[in-house]
Amino acid sequence: MTRSDRSPHDGQPPSGTARIAVDLLGGDSAPAVVVDGALRACSADPDLHLLLVGPRETADEVLGALAVHDRGRVSVSVVDRTVGMGDSPLRHVRRSSTVRAAAEAVYGGHADAMISAGSSGAAVAASAHVLGRLPGVRRPGLAAHVPTPHGPVLLLDVGVTIDGTMLELVQHAVLGAAYASAALGVADPRIGLLSIGSEPGKGDRLRRAVAVALSDTALPAGGRYIGLVEGHDVPQGGPADVVVTDGFTGNILLKGIEGATGRPATGRAEQGAALLGVAGTVVVCHGSADGPDIASGIALAARLHREGVIPAVARLADDLLTELSSAGGLTIRDALGERS
């Protein structure tokens, strides 16, 4: 069930200010790396305000390390429970955990955005449950910026839709086109579909059906579907500005790029993936993120808020998402012409 009938707090903070809720217990090496990242972020951005969500003693480490005149930019929400990587996100999302409390802070208007490096499933479940999904969205998607010699390529999904459906992948193409325009400034974004070859007809039944559907789907911001792309097209860039795939394949590809290059695929400048399809600004960092990664994830969340990216995505994609959802009876069999 969505909660799209709920509207987040409408109050606007002073111009330039960004209030970010930080999950102190999220990540493989939390809380130490999150404390480090929070301190780095505060030092780099004088207009940044942090809501530290976690144990009191951990938050006090951040406050104690800040200059006295900076401590007014940091507040604390004391929560001691986290959702572990091995826990069921859906089972724990309704409980009082740091990631849920961070989402509640955004919904209640106490923060403008949230960031977590904990269980991505928990972050997505909490965000969808508390903030609500955009009208028509079946499942949100995580969108990562992959730097290439030809400019950033947006890859989505990178971890949510493990068993994605045709409708979900088509909706992600819509969200990706809108985000590429709003966040990356890409005019008329080119949308590609990841497969095992670039020739028409390549791939499994899902990929072939999505290709058919995208060929006949209007995309926002002047976006256009350019066909199938291969794995090497993501780190090299070139044919597509946005590459759509399921979360299982996207996560494997992202980690493969990281392993091959020895650095985060998203680069130091903007570490973390933006969660698209929910009614709020959410950034999810890799579980192995270090202090600089957390800091750049916080910076990404702040930038997305300041530039109004997520509301812009919603405006660009709203009608198309609703239309696709209402026409969701189309099946893979129909798309491939496999009628009995």
Phi and psi in degrees as GROMACS dihedral restraints (atoms count N, CA, C in turn):
[ dihedral_restraints ]
;  ai    aj    ak    al  type     phi  dphi    fc
    3     4     5     6     1   -87.1    20    10
    4     5     6     7     1   165.9    20    10
    6     7     8     9     1  -123.5    20    10
    7     8     9    10     1    39.3    20    10
    9    10    11    12     1   -68.2    20    10
   10    11    12    13     1   -13.9    20    10
   12    13    14    15     1   -76.4    20    10
   13    14    15    16     1   -12.8    20    10
   15    16    17    18     1   -89.8    20    10
   16    17    18    19     1   136.9    20    10
   18    19    20    21     1  -110.1    20    10
   19    20    21    22     1   126.8    20    10
   21    22    23    24     1   -60.4    20    10
   22    23    24    25     1   162.7    20    10
   24    25    26    27     1   -52.4    20    10
   25    26    27    28     1   133.1    20    10
   27    28    29    30     1   -91.7    20    10
   28    29    30    31     1    -8.5    20    10
   30    31    32    33     1   -64.1    20    10
   31    32    33    34     1   141.0    20    10
   33    34    35    36     1  -108.1    20    10
   34    35    36    37     1   133.9    20    10
   36    37    38    39     1   -74.5    20    10
   37    38    39    40     1   170.8    20    10
   39    40    41    42     1   -54.2    20    10
   40    41    42    43     1   148.6    20    10
   42    43    44    45     1   -55.1    20    10
   43    44    45    46     1   130.7    20    10
   45    46    47    48     1    92.6    20    10
   46    47    48    49     1   -22.7    20    10
   48    49    50    51     1   -76.6    20    10
   49    50    51    52     1   140.3    20    10
   51    52    53    54     1  -131.4    20    10
   52    53    54    55     1   123.9    20    10
   54    55    56    57     1  -106.6    20    10
   55    56    57    58     1   112.1    20    10
   57    58    59    60     1  -114.1    20    10
   58    59    60    61     1   125.3    20    10
   60    61    62    63     1   -83.8    20    10
   61    62    63    64     1   126.5    20    10
   63    64    65    66     1  -115.7    20    10
   64    65    66    67     1   123.1    20    10
   66    67    68    69     1   -76.1    20    10
   67    68    69    70     1   103.4    20    10
   69    70    71    72     1   -70.3    20    10
   70    71    72    73     1   -21.1    20    10
   72    73    74    75     1  -103.0    20    10
   73    74    75    76     1     8.3    20    10
   75    76    77    78     1   -88.5    20    10
   76    77    78    79     1   128.3    20    10
   78    79    80    81     1   124.3    20    10
   79    80    81    82     1   155.3    20    10
   81    82    83    84     1   -61.5    20    10
   82    83    84    85     1   -35.6    20    10
   84    85    86    87     1  -112.4    20    10
   85    86    87    88     1    23.0    20    10
   87    88    89    90     1   -71.5    20    10
   88    89    90    91     1   151.9    20    10
   90    91    92    93     1   -91.9    20    10
   91    92    93    94     1    -5.0    20    10
   93    94    95    96     1   -56.6    20    10
   94    95    96    97     1   -48.4    20    10
   96    97    98    99     1   -70.5    20    10
   97    98    99   100     1   -29.1    20    10
   99   100   101   102     1   -71.6    20    10
  100   101   102   103     1   -39.5    20    10
  102   103   104   105     1   -60.2    20    10
  103   104   105   106     1   -45.2    20    10
  105   106   107   108     1   -60.4    20    10
  106   107   108   109     1   -46.2    20    10
  108   109   110   111     1   -64.1    20    10
  109   110   111   112     1   -38.9    20    10
  111   112   113   114     1   -63.9    20    10
  112   113   114   115     1   -41.5    20    10
  114   115   116   117     1   -65.1    20    10
  115   116   117   118     1   -43.0    20    10
  117   118   119   120     1   -61.8    20    10
  118   119   120   121     1   -42.5    20    10
  120   121   122   123     1   -64.7    20    10
  121   122   123   124     1   -42.9    20    10
  123   124   125   126     1   -61.8    20    10
  124   125   126   127     1   -40.2    20    10
  126   127   128   129     1   -66.2    20    10
  127   128   129   130     1   -35.5    20    10
  129   130   131   132     1   -81.8    20    10
  130   131   132   133     1   -22.9    20    10
  132   133   134   135     1  -132.8    20    10
  133   134   135   136     1   100.5    20    10
  135   136   137   138     1   -68.9    20    10
  136   137   138   139     1   -15.2    20    10
  138   139   140   141     1   -98.6    20    10
  139   140   141   142     1    11.0    20    10
  141   142   143   144     1   -89.1    20    10
  142   143   144   145     1   134.7    20    10
  144   145   146   147     1  -120.8    20    10
  145   146   147   148     1   132.1    20    10
  147   148   149   150     1  -113.8    20    10
  148   149   150   151     1   138.3    20    10
  150   151   152   153     1  -108.2    20    10
  151   152   153   154     1   107.2    20    10
  153   154   155   156     1   -85.9    20    10
  154   155   156   157     1   119.4    20    10
  156   157   158   159     1  -108.4    20    10
  157   158   159   160     1   108.2    20    10
  159   160   161   162     1   166.6    20    10
  160   161   162   163     1  -164.8    20    10
  162   163   164   165     1   -64.4    20    10
  163   164   165   166     1   147.0    20    10
  165   166   167   168     1   -58.3    20    10
  166   167   168   169     1   -43.6    20    10
  168   169   170   171     1   -65.4    20    10
  169   170   171   172     1   -32.5    20    10
  171   172   173   174     1   -70.5    20    10
  172   173   174   175     1   -44.8    20    10
  174   175   176   177     1   -61.6    20    10
  175   176   177   178     1   -36.5    20    10
  177   178   179   180     1   -64.2    20    10
  178   179   180   181     1   -27.3    20    10
  180   181   182   183     1   -62.3    20    10
  181   182   183   184     1   -41.7    20    10
  183   184   185   186     1   -66.5    20    10
  184   185   186   187     1   -48.8    20    10
  186   187   188   189     1   -60.5    20    10
  187   188   189   190     1   -41.0    20    10
  189   190   191   192     1   -67.1    20    10
  190   191   192   193     1   -26.8    20    10
  192   193   194   195     1   -88.1    20    10
  193   194   195   196     1   -10.9    20    10
  195   196   197   198     1   -84.9    20    10
  196   197   198   199     1   152.0    20    10
  198   199   200   201     1   -62.8    20    10
  199   200   201   202     1   149.5    20    10
  201   202   203   204     1   -55.1    20    10
  202   203   204   205     1   -41.0    20    10
  204   205   206   207     1   -72.1    20    10
  205   206   207   208     1   -12.4    20    10
  207   208   209   210     1   -95.3    20    10
  208   209   210   211     1   -12.0    20    10
  210   211   212   213     1   -67.8    20    10
  211   212   213   214     1   -22.5    20    10
  213   214   215   216     1   -68.2    20    10
  214   215   216   217     1   -13.8    20    10
  216   217   218   219     1   -89.1    20    10
  217   218   219   220     1     2.6    20    10
  219   220   221   222     1  -126.5    20    10
  220   221   222   223     1   128.8    20    10
  222   223   224   225     1  -123.7    20    10
  223   224   225   226     1   169.9    20    10
  225   226   227   228     1  -131.7    20    10
  226   227   228   229     1   136.8    20    10
  228   229   230   231     1  -117.5    20    10
  229   230   231   232     1   111.1    20    10
  231   232   233   234     1   -80.2    20    10
  232   233   234   235     1   113.5    20    10
  234   235   236   237     1  -140.6    20    10
  235   236   237   238     1   131.7    20    10
  237   238   239   240     1  -105.6    20    10
  238   239   240   241     1    -8.5    20    10
  240   241   242   243     1  -102.7    20    10
  241   242   243   244     1   140.6    20    10
  243   244   245   246     1  -125.9    20    10
  244   245   246   247     1   166.3    20    10
  246   247   248   249     1  -102.1    20    10
  247   248   249   250     1   114.2    20    10
  249   250   251   252     1   -72.3    20    10
  250   251   252   253     1   161.3    20    10
  252   253   254   255     1   -60.0    20    10
  253   254   255   256     1   -29.1    20    10
  255   256   257   258     1   -92.4    20    10
  256   257   258   259     1    -2.3    20    10
  258   259   260   261     1   -82.2    20    10
  259   260   261   262     1   154.7    20    10
  261   262   263   264     1   -76.0    20    10
  262   263   264   265     1   118.4    20    10
  264   265   266   267     1   -58.3    20    10
  265   266   267   268     1   -44.0    20    10
  267   268   269   270     1   -67.5    20    10
  268   269   270   271     1   -32.6    20    10
  270   271   272   273     1   -70.8    20    10
  271   272   273   274     1   -32.6    20    10
  273   274   275   276     1  -102.7    20    10
  274   275   276   277     1    -8.8    20    10
  276   277   278   279     1   -66.5    20    10
  277   278   279   280     1   -27.8    20    10
  279   280   281   282     1   -81.7    20    10
  280   281   282   283     1   -10.9    20    10
  282   283   284   285     1   -85.2    20    10
  283   284   285   286     1   165.9    20    10
  285   286   287   288     1   -76.4    20    10
  286   287   288   289     1    98.6    20    10
  288   289   290   291     1  -126.2    20    10
  289   290   291   292     1   165.6    20    10
  291   292   293   294     1   -62.0    20    10
  292   293   294   295     1   -40.7    20    10
  294   295   296   297     1   -70.2    20    10
  295   296   297   298     1   -37.3    20    10
  297   298   299   300     1   -68.2    20    10
  298   299   300   301     1   -41.9    20    10
  300   301   302   303     1   -61.8    20    10
  301   302   303   304     1   -36.2    20    10
  303   304   305   306     1   -64.1    20    10
  304   305   306   307     1   -42.7    20    10
  306   307   308   309     1   -64.8    20    10
  307   308   309   310     1   -39.7    20    10
  309   310   311   312     1   -63.5    20    10
  310   311   312   313     1   -34.4    20    10
  312   313   314   315     1   -64.6    20    10
  313   314   315   316     1   -39.4    20    10
  315   316   317   318     1   -67.4    20    10
  316   317   318   319     1   -46.1    20    10
  318   319   320   321     1   -61.6    20    10
  319   320   321   322     1   -39.9    20    10
  321   322   323   324     1   -79.9    20    10
  322   323   324   325     1    -1.6    20    10
  324   325   326   327     1    84.6    20    10
  325   326   327   328     1    10.4    20    10
  327   328   329   330     1   -87.1    20    10
  328   329   330   331     1   -13.2    20    10
  330   331   332   333     1  -144.8    20    10
  331   332   333   334     1   154.5    20    10
  333   334   335   336     1   -92.5    20    10
  334   335   336   337     1   -22.0    20    10
  336   337   338   339     1  -159.8    20    10
  337   338   339   340     1   166.8    20    10
  339   340   341   342     1  -134.8    20    10
  340   341   342   343     1   157.1    20    10
  342   343   344   345     1  -140.5    20    10
  343   344   345   346     1   141.0    20    10
  345   346   347   348     1  -146.0    20    10
  346   347   348   349     1   143.8    20    10
  348   349   350   351     1  -112.5    20    10
  349   350   351   352     1    16.1    20    10
  351   352   353   354     1   -84.2    20    10
  352   353   354   355     1  -155.4    20    10
  354   355   356   357     1   -54.6    20    10
  355   356   357   358     1   119.5    20    10
  357   358   359   360     1   -64.9    20    10
  358   359   360   361     1   -33.9    20    10
  360   361   362   363     1   -62.2    20    10
  361   362   363   364     1   -40.8    20    10
  363   364   365   366     1   -67.3    20    10
  364   365   366   367     1   -41.4    20    10
  366   367   368   369     1   -63.3    20    10
  367   368   369   370     1   -41.8    20    10
  369   370   371   372     1   -68.4    20    10
  370   371   372   373     1   -45.3    20    10
  372   373   374   375     1   -63.3    20    10
  373   374   375   376     1   -43.7    20    10
  375   376   377   378     1   -64.7    20    10
  376   377   378   379     1   -43.1    20    10
  378   379   380   381     1   -64.4    20    10
  379   380   381   382     1   -44.7    20    10
  381   382   383   384     1   -65.7    20    10
  382   383   384   385     1   -39.5    20    10
  384   385   386   387     1   -72.4    20    10
  385   386   387   388     1   -42.5    20    10
  387   388   389   390     1   -85.0    20    10
  388   389   390   391     1   -49.1    20    10
  390   391   392   393     1   -83.3    20    10
  391   392   393   394     1   -27.3    20    10
  393   394   395   396     1    87.8    20    10
  394   395   396   397     1   151.9    20    10
  396   397   398   399     1   -87.7    20    10
  397   398   399   400     1   156.1    20    10
  399   400   401   402     1   -63.9    20    10
  400   401   402   403     1   149.1    20    10
  402   403   404   405     1   -53.5    20    10
  403   404   405   406     1   128.8    20    10
  405   406   407   408     1    90.9    20    10
  406   407   408   409     1   -17.0    20    10
  408   409   410   411     1   -71.8    20    10
  409   410   411   412     1   126.3    20    10
  411   412   413   414     1   -78.1    20    10
  412   413   414   415     1   -52.5    20    10
  414   415   416   417     1  -143.4    20    10
  415   416   417   418     1   135.3    20    10
  417   418   419   420     1   -64.9    20    10
  418   419   420   421     1   167.7    20    10
  420   421   422   423     1  -136.4    20    10
  421   422   423   424     1   147.8    20    10
  423   424   425   426     1   -93.6    20    10
  424   425   426   427     1   124.6    20    10
  426   427   428   429     1  -111.7    20    10
  427   428   429   430     1   121.0    20    10
  429   430   431   432     1  -109.8    20    10
  430   431   432   433     1   139.1    20    10
  432   433   434   435     1   -85.5    20    10
  433   434   435   436     1   120.7    20    10
  435   436   437   438     1  -108.7    20    10
  436   437   438   439     1   115.1    20    10
  438   439   440   441     1   -70.1    20    10
  439   440   441   442     1   138.4    20    10
  441   442   443   444     1  -137.9    20    10
  442   443   444   445     1   167.0    20    10
  444   445   446   447     1   -61.8    20    10
  445   446   447   448     1   -17.7    20    10
  447   448   449   450     1  -107.2    20    10
  448   449   450   451     1    17.5    20    10
  450   451   452   453     1   103.3    20    10
  451   452   453   454     1   167.6    20    10
  453   454   455   456     1   -67.0    20    10
  454   455   456   457     1   142.0    20    10
  456   457   458   459     1  -108.7    20    10
  457   458   459   460     1   132.4    20    10
  459   460   461   462     1   -91.2    20    10
  460   461   462   463     1   121.1    20    10
  462   463   464   465     1  -111.4    20    10
  463   464   465   466     1   124.4    20    10
  465   466   467   468     1  -152.2    20    10
  466   467   468   469     1   142.4    20    10
  468   469   470   471     1   -93.4    20    10
  469   470   471   472     1   153.8    20    10
  471   472   473   474     1  -119.2    20    10
  472   473   474   475     1    28.0    20    10
  474   475   476   477     1   162.4    20    10
  475   476   477   478     1    -3.8    20    10
  477   478   479   480     1   -97.9    20    10
  478   479   480   481     1   -56.4    20    10
  480   481   482   483     1   -86.3    20    10
  481   482   483   484     1    72.1    20    10
  483   484   485   486     1   -59.0    20    10
  484   485   486   487     1   -38.9    20    10
  486   487   488   489     1  -118.7    20    10
  487   488   489   490     1    56.9    20    10
  489   490   491   492     1   -58.7    20    10
  490   491   492   493     1   147.0    20    10
  492   493   494   495     1   -98.0    20    10
  493   494   495   496     1   171.5    20    10
  495   496   497   498     1   -60.6    20    10
  496   497   498   499     1   -45.6    20    10
  498   499   500   501     1   -61.7    20    10
  499   500   501   502     1   -42.2    20    10
  501   502   503   504     1   -64.6    20    10
  502   503   504   505     1   -41.2    20    10
  504   505   506   507     1   -68.6    20    10
  505   506   507   508     1   -37.4    20    10
  507   508   509   510     1   -66.4    20    10
  508   509   510   511     1   -40.8    20    10
  510   511   512   513     1   -63.2    20    10
  511   512   513   514     1   -36.3    20    10
  513   514   515   516     1   -66.1    20    10
  514   515   516   517     1   -32.6    20    10
  516   517   518   519     1   -63.5    20    10
  517   518   519   520     1   -40.5    20    10
  519   520   521   522     1   -63.7    20    10
  520   521   522   523     1   -48.6    20    10
  522   523   524   525     1   -62.6    20    10
  523   524   525   526     1   -40.1    20    10
  525   526   527   528     1   -65.2    20    10
  526   527   528   529     1   -40.2    20    10
  528   529   530   531     1   -63.8    20    10
  529   530   531   532     1   -43.2    20    10
  531   532   533   534     1   -65.3    20    10
  532   533   534   535     1   -41.4    20    10
  534   535   536   537     1   -69.2    20    10
  535   536   537   538     1   -40.0    20    10
  537   538   539   540     1   -59.4    20    10
  538   539   540   541     1   -37.2    20    10
  540   541   542   543     1   -72.2    20    10
  541   542   543   544     1   -48.0    20    10
  543   544   545   546     1   -75.8    20    10
  544   545   546   547     1   -38.5    20    10
  546   547   548   549     1   -96.8    20    10
  547   548   549   550     1   -34.5    20    10
  549   550   551   552     1  -107.1    20    10
  550   551   552   553     1    -6.2    20    10
  552   553   554   555     1    69.0    20    10
  553   554   555   556     1    27.3    20    10
  555   556   557   558     1   -83.4    20    10
  556   557   558   559     1   123.1    20    10
  558   559   560   561     1   -84.6    20    10
  559   560   561   562     1   135.5    20    10
  561   562   563   564     1    47.7    20    10
  562   563   564   565     1    61.4    20    10
  564   565   566   567     1   -59.4    20    10
  565   566   567   568     1   140.1    20    10
  567   568   569   570     1   -93.5    20    10
  568   569   570   571     1   127.0    20    10
  570   571   572   573     1  -108.2    20    10
  571   572   573   574     1   124.3    20    10
  573   574   575   576     1  -116.0    20    10
  574   575   576   577     1   157.1    20    10
  576   577   578   579     1  -114.1    20    10
  577   578   579   580     1   123.1    20    10
  579   580   581   582     1   -69.8    20    10
  580   581   582   583     1   130.0    20    10
  582   583   584   585     1  -151.5    20    10
  583   584   585   586     1  -171.5    20    10
  585   586   587   588     1   -89.4    20    10
  586   587   588   589     1     2.4    20    10
  588   589   590   591     1  -170.7    20    10
  589   590   591   592     1   161.3    20    10
  591   592   593   594     1   -93.2    20    10
  592   593   594   595     1    -7.9    20    10
  594   595   596   597     1   -72.8    20    10
  595   596   597   598     1   140.9    20    10
  597   598   599   600     1   -53.2    20    10
  598   599   600   601     1   139.2    20    10
  600   601   602   603     1    91.8    20    10
  601   602   603   604     1    -6.1    20    10
  603   604   605   606     1   -74.3    20    10
  604   605   606   607     1   148.0    20    10
  606   607   608   609     1   109.7    20    10
  607   608   609   610     1   177.6    20    10
  609   610   611   612     1   -78.5    20    10
  610   611   612   613     1  -178.5    20    10
  612   613   614   615     1   -61.8    20    10
  613   614   615   616     1   -37.7    20    10
  615   616   617   618     1   -63.1    20    10
  616   617   618   619     1   -50.0    20    10
  618   619   620   621     1   -60.8    20    10
  619   620   621   622     1   -42.6    20    10
  621   622   623   624     1   -65.3    20    10
  622   623   624   625     1   -37.0    20    10
  624   625   626   627     1   -70.1    20    10
  625   626   627   628     1   -41.8    20    10
  627   628   629   630     1   -62.8    20    10
  628   629   630   631     1   -39.6    20    10
  630   631   632   633     1   -60.0    20    10
  631   632   633   634     1   -42.4    20    10
  633   634   635   636     1   -63.0    20    10
  634   635   636   637     1   -45.5    20    10
  636   637   638   639     1   -64.9    20    10
  637   638   639   640     1   -42.4    20    10
  639   640   641   642     1   -66.9    20    10
  640   641   642   643     1   -29.8    20    10
  642   643   644   645     1   -65.0    20    10
  643   644   645   646     1   -20.1    20    10
  645   646   647   648     1  -118.9    20    10
  646   647   648   649     1    18.3    20    10
  648   649   650   651     1  -113.7    20    10
  649   650   651   652     1   130.0    20    10
  651   652   653   654     1   -71.1    20    10
  652   653   654   655     1   138.0    20    10
  654   655   656   657     1  -118.4    20    10
  655   656   657   658     1   146.2    20    10
  657   658   659   660     1   -73.5    20    10
  658   659   660   661     1   166.8    20    10
  660   661   662   663     1    58.9    20    10
  661   662   663   664     1    29.9    20    10
  663   664   665   666     1    74.2    20    10
  664   665   666   667     1    14.5    20    10
  666   667   668   669     1   -64.5    20    10
  667   668   669   670     1   151.9    20    10
  669   670   671   672     1  -144.1    20    10
  670   671   672   673     1   142.6    20    10
  672   673   674   675     1   -82.2    20    10
  673   674   675   676     1   126.6    20    10
  675   676   677   678     1  -107.2    20    10
  676   677   678   679     1    -1.8    20    10
  678   679   680   681     1   112.7    20    10
  679   680   681   682     1  -164.0    20    10
  681   682   683   684     1   -81.2    20    10
  682   683   684   685     1   145.3    20    10
  684   685   686   687     1  -129.7    20    10
  685   686   687   688     1   162.9    20    10
  687   688   689   690     1  -107.8    20    10
  688   689   690   691     1   168.9    20    10
  690   691   692   693     1   -56.1    20    10
  691   692   693   694     1   -38.2    20    10
  693   694   695   696     1   -70.6    20    10
  694   695   696   697     1   -15.6    20    10
  696   697   698   699     1   -72.1    20    10
  697   698   699   700     1   -17.5    20    10
  699   700   701   702     1   -75.7    20    10
  700   701   702   703     1   -56.7    20    10
  702   703   704   705     1   -73.0    20    10
  703   704   705   706     1   -23.3    20    10
  705   706   707   708     1   -86.2    20    10
  706   707   708   709     1   -27.4    20    10
  708   709   710   711     1    72.1    20    10
  709   710   711   712     1   178.7    20    10
  711   712   713   714     1   123.4    20    10
  712   713   714   715     1   -80.4    20    10
  714   715   716   717     1   -72.6    20    10
  715   716   717   718     1   -29.7    20    10
  717   718   719   720     1  -135.6    20    10
  718   719   720   721     1   146.9    20    10
  720   721   722   723     1   -89.8    20    10
  721   722   723   724     1   -27.8    20    10
  723   724   725   726     1  -129.7    20    10
  724   725   726   727     1   129.1    20    10
  726   727   728   729     1  -117.5    20    10
  727   728   729   730     1   121.9    20    10
  729   730   731   732     1  -103.1    20    10
  730   731   732   733     1   136.7    20    10
  732   733   734   735     1  -158.2    20    10
  733   734   735   736     1   177.2    20    10
  735   736   737   738     1   -78.5    20    10
  736   737   738   739     1   162.3    20    10
  738   739   740   741     1   -66.4    20    10
  739   740   741   742     1   -27.9    20    10
  741   742   743   744     1   -66.1    20    10
  742   743   744   745     1   -53.3    20    10
  744   745   746   747     1   -67.6    20    10
  745   746   747   748     1   -40.2    20    10
  747   748   749   750     1   -64.6    20    10
  748   749   750   751     1   -39.6    20    10
  750   751   752   753     1   -66.6    20    10
  751   752   753   754     1   -41.8    20    10
  753   754   755   756     1   -62.3    20    10
  754   755   756   757     1   -45.0    20    10
  756   757   758   759     1   -63.0    20    10
  757   758   759   760     1   -44.8    20    10
  759   760   761   762     1   -60.1    20    10
  760   761   762   763     1   -45.2    20    10
  762   763   764   765     1   -70.7    20    10
  763   764   765   766     1   -30.5    20    10
  765   766   767   768     1   -65.3    20    10
  766   767   768   769     1   -41.0    20    10
  768   769   770   771     1   -62.9    20    10
  769   770   771   772     1   -43.1    20    10
  771   772   773   774     1   -62.2    20    10
  772   773   774   775     1   -42.1    20    10
  774   775   776   777     1   -66.2    20    10
  775   776   777   778     1   -37.2    20    10
  777   778   779   780     1   -73.7    20    10
  778   779   780   781     1   -32.9    20    10
  780   781   782   783     1   -97.0    20    10
  781   782   783   784     1   -15.9    20    10
  783   784   785   786     1    73.4    20    10
  784   785   786   787     1    18.6    20    10
  786   787   788   789     1  -148.8    20    10
  787   788   789   790     1   162.0    20    10
  789   790   791   792     1   -57.3    20    10
  790   791   792   793     1   134.6    20    10
  792   793   794   795     1   -61.1    20    10
  793   794   795   796     1   -27.2    20    10
  795   796   797   798     1   -85.3    20    10
  796   797   798   799     1    -3.0    20    10
  798   799   800   801     1    77.2    20    10
  799   800   801   802     1   162.9    20    10
  801   802   803   804     1   -72.0    20    10
  802   803   804   805     1   -29.9    20    10
  804   805   806   807     1   -60.3    20    10
  805   806   807   808     1   -42.5    20    10
  807   808   809   810     1  -142.2    20    10
  808   809   810   811     1    81.5    20    10
  810   811   812   813     1   -78.0    20    10
  811   812   813   814     1   145.7    20    10
  813   814   815   816     1   110.0    20    10
  814   815   816   817     1   159.4    20    10
  816   817   818   819     1  -116.8    20    10
  817   818   819   820     1   137.7    20    10
  819   820   821   822     1   -83.5    20    10
  820   821   822   823     1   135.0    20    10
  822   823   824   825     1   -87.2    20    10
  823   824   825   826     1   115.7    20    10
  825   826   827   828     1  -103.7    20    10
  826   827   828   829     1   138.6    20    10
  828   829   830   831     1   109.2    20    10
  829   830   831   832     1    -2.1    20    10
  831   832   833   834     1  -111.3    20    10
  832   833   834   835     1   159.5    20    10
  834   835   836   837     1   -89.4    20    10
  835   836   837   838     1    60.3    20    10
  837   838   839   840     1   177.0    20    10
  838   839   840   841     1   167.0    20    10
  840   841   842   843     1   -95.6    20    10
  841   842   843   844     1   115.6    20    10
  843   844   845   846     1  -133.5    20    10
  844   845   846   847     1   131.0    20    10
  846   847   848   849     1  -120.8    20    10
  847   848   849   850     1   132.3    20    10
  849   850   851   852     1  -116.1    20    10
  850   851   852   853     1   123.4    20    10
  852   853   854   855     1   -96.6    20    10
  853   854   855   856     1   160.4    20    10
  855   856   857   858     1   -60.6    20    10
  856   857   858   859     1   143.6    20    10
  858   859   860   861     1   -60.2    20    10
  859   860   861   862     1   -27.9    20    10
  861   862   863   864     1   -92.0    20    10
  862   863   864   865     1    14.8    20    10
  864   865   866   867     1   -58.1    20    10
  865   866   867   868     1   142.7    20    10
  867   868   869   870     1  -102.5    20    10
  868   869   870   871     1  -173.5    20    10
  870   871   872   873     1   -56.4    20    10
  871   872   873   874     1   -50.4    20    10
  873   874   875   876     1   -60.9    20    10
  874   875   876   877     1   -34.8    20    10
  876   877   878   879     1   -63.7    20    10
  877   878   879   880     1   -44.8    20    10
  879   880   881   882     1   -61.4    20    10
  880   881   882   883     1   -43.4    20    10
  882   883   884   885     1   -60.8    20    10
  883   884   885   886     1   -42.6    20    10
  885   886   887   888     1   -72.4    20    10
  886   887   888   889     1   -29.3    20    10
  888   889   890   891     1   -66.1    20    10
  889   890   891   892     1   -40.6    20    10
  891   892   893   894     1   -62.2    20    10
  892   893   894   895     1   -42.1    20    10
  894   895   896   897     1   -62.6    20    10
  895   896   897   898     1   -38.3    20    10
  897   898   899   900     1   -63.9    20    10
  898   899   900   901     1   -45.3    20    10
  900   901   902   903     1   -59.7    20    10
  901   902   903   904     1   -41.8    20    10
  903   904   905   906     1   -64.3    20    10
  904   905   906   907     1   -42.3    20    10
  906   907   908   909     1   -65.0    20    10
  907   908   909   910     1   -43.0    20    10
  909   910   911   912     1   -60.4    20    10
  910   911   912   913     1   -38.9    20    10
  912   913   914   915     1   -67.7    20    10
  913   914   915   916     1   -50.3    20    10
  915   916   917   918     1   -61.3    20    10
  916   917   918   919     1   -34.5    20    10
  918   919   920   921     1   -91.2    20    10
  919   920   921   922     1     2.5    20    10
  921   922   923   924     1    61.2    20    10
  922   923   924   925     1    35.9    20    10
  924   925   926   927     1   -66.6    20    10
  925   926   927   928     1   -48.6    20    10
  927   928   929   930     1   -65.7    20    10
  928   929   930   931     1   -42.9    20    10
  930   931   932   933     1   -60.3    20    10
  931   932   933   934     1   -36.0    20    10
  933   934   935   936     1   -65.7    20    10
  934   935   936   937     1   -41.1    20    10
  936   937   938   939     1   -59.6    20    10
  937   938   939   940     1   -44.6    20    10
  939   940   941   942     1   -60.2    20    10
  940   941   942   943     1   -43.5    20    10
  942   943   944   945     1   -64.1    20    10
  943   944   945   946     1   -42.8    20    10
  945   946   947   948     1   -69.2    20    10
  946   947   948   949     1   -35.0    20    10
  948   949   950   951     1  -100.8    20    10
  949   950   951   952     1   -13.0    20    10
  951   952   953   954     1   -53.1    20    10
  952   953   954   955     1   -55.4    20    10
  954   955   956   957     1   -63.3    20    10
  955   956   957   958     1   -40.7    20    10
  957   958   959   960     1   -67.9    20    10
  958   959   960   961     1   -40.2    20    10
  960   961   962   963     1   -63.4    20    10
  961   962   963   964     1   -43.1    20    10
  963   964   965   966     1   -65.5    20    10
  964   965   966   967     1   -41.2    20    10
  966   967   968   969     1   -63.8    20    10
  967   968   969   970     1   -43.4    20    10
  969   970   971   972     1   -63.5    20    10
  970   971   972   973     1   -40.4    20    10
  972   973   974   975     1   -65.6    20    10
  973   974   975   976     1   -40.2    20    10
  975   976   977   978     1   -70.2    20    10
  976   977   978   979     1   -22.5    20    10
  978   979   980   981     1  -101.4    20    10
  979   980   981   982     1    21.4    20    10
  981   982   983   984     1   -70.1    20    10
  982   983   984   985     1     2.2    20    10
  984   985   986   987     1   -74.9    20    10
  985   986   987   988     1   -12.0    20    10
  987   988   989   990     1   -62.7    20    10
  988   989   990   991     1   131.2    20    10
  990   991   992   993     1  -109.4    20    10
  991   992   993   994     1   167.2    20    10
  993   994   995   996     1   -58.5    20    10
  994   995   996   997     1   -41.1    20    10
  996   997   998   999     1   -58.9    20    10
  997   998   999  1000     1   -42.5    20    10
  999  1000  1001  1002     1   -64.3    20    10
 1000  1001  1002  1003     1   -45.6    20    10
 1002  1003  1004  1005     1   -61.9    20    10
 1003  1004  1005  1006     1   -35.0    20    10
 1005  1006  1007  1008     1   -91.4    20    10
 1006  1007  1008  1009     1     1.9    20    10
 1008  1009  1010  1011     1    70.8    20    10
 1009  1010  1011  1012     1    25.8    20    10
 1011  1012  1013  1014     1   -93.2    20    10
 1012  1013  1014  1015     1    60.3    20    10
 1014  1015  1016  1017     1   -88.1    20    10
 1015  1016  1017  1018     1   138.9    20    10
